[in-house]
């Protein structure tokens, strides 16, 4: 199943070692060969690079891993499950304008209910470009928070973040919903059932790493609590919200073997 990598720091840096390790998860050390993507801030604007190919053998991914210089990053390697076209439109991360800023988003898991004609959580003010439940869920979240969004991004418990947490709980109840999301200032991480965090200090730089699975054997990696939403700014945790997603009786059960991939 797809994997996520997020980085928040208080100073732009190169992340070659982490990205190289993560790239191997894209088809070499894990079964995620169906696409890769990087969204990162450079000169106060999102840069998005992605391709529907395996990261571990991608020359473009390898080159970017060595050159990306940023203080906030969202990366993704894709396993198309259920199968959907291997296209650029279906490759994470996704970027969309909302609330006067650009947002980046990537997802691990599956919530097929959001793409069912009579399902839940359909975006109402925008049309996704691709076929994935991930992009549909992202557009739905932005549509819903637009009416209550506040410019106060450094408060980890603002009203719109509370609404985002509740919406994430609702979607997670239909399947498996772990995601990274950022407006370029804060990095939001929702760990339904498969996300880890690590906080470091290196050469005066404060760093938070987020990953579906720990990138290495360092004991400082910690798993999210089930349904935990965490908010980071410049490498520091500034907010935590706990949700309690419950399984919706009408949804199809996710095979346990899929949860462990």
C-alpha positions, 0 to 999 in steps of 0.5 A: 500500500502507498507510503508517505514521507513528510518533512518540516524544518525551521531552515531549508536543507537538502534531504538526500539521505532521507529521500534516497531511503524513501525512494527505495520504498517505491518498488525495491524494498516495498511494493509501491511501484506505480508512481512517485511524487514530491511537493516542496516549497521553493522561493515561497511557492510549491514545486511539484514533480511526479511521474507514474513510474517506480521511484527506485529506478527513476532517474528523475527521482534520483536527481531530485533527491540530491538537489531539493532544498526546502523546509517543507516537503510531502513525498509519496510512492504509489501502490494502485489499490484498487487498480486505477490507471497509471497516469499523472493525474492519479499520481500523488501529491495533489495541489489545489488552490483554496482559501487564498493559498495553495495546498498539497496533499498525499494519502495512504490507504483506501476509502472507496466510498468517496468515489461511489455515486451514492457514497459519502464525502463528495466534493461539491465546489470542484472537480478532481482531475483524476480517478483516485479516492485520495484526490476526491477526499482532498477536494472534499476536505478543502471544500468543507473547511473553506467556509471556516478557514482562518489565516491564523495558521500558527494556532494548532487548535483553530476552528478550521483545524478542529473541523478538519479533524472531524471530517478526517474522522468521518472519512476514516470510518469508511476505510483507511485514511492516513494523509499529509497536507500543507498550505506551505506554512504548516504541515498537517499529518493525520494518522488513522492507523499507519503513520510515524513521527521523529523529531531531530536537531541537526546542525542547529536545524529543528526537524520533524520527519513523518513516514508511513513506516520508519525510514531506519532502525532509529528508536526515536521513531514513534507511531501515531495514536489511532486517529491522531491529527498533528500540526507542525510549523518549522519543525515543531509540534504546535497542535494535536487533536485526537479523533475516534474513527469507527467502522461504518457497517455498510463499508467493505472490510479492508483485508488485513494483509493490505494493512501490513503492506 
